[in-house]
Amino acid sequence: MIEYVKTILLKVSFDKKLFEKELRKGISLLVPGEVQEFKDWCYTHFSKIYEPVLNKYFTKLSV
């Protein structure tokens, strides 16, 4: 599932609203063991443009 969620985020990364929506959905689809890997991947790929969005969702999780 994690690869699917990564693919979706890469495809919608041009639009902040879509990115945020798909990030939220993606996190809910993952099992707890995948969330840290997903978080690391997201920050590596998107922190330059969407760091506030990432902080919003990953801070809530306390991962």
WOPE-V250146 format. One record per pair of residues at least 24 apart in sequence whose C-alpha atoms are under 6 Angstrom apart, sorted by the first residue. I is the first residue (numbers start at 0). J is the second residue. If there is no record, write none. Layout:
BEGIN
[[I	J] [I	J]]
END
This chain:
BEGIN
none
END
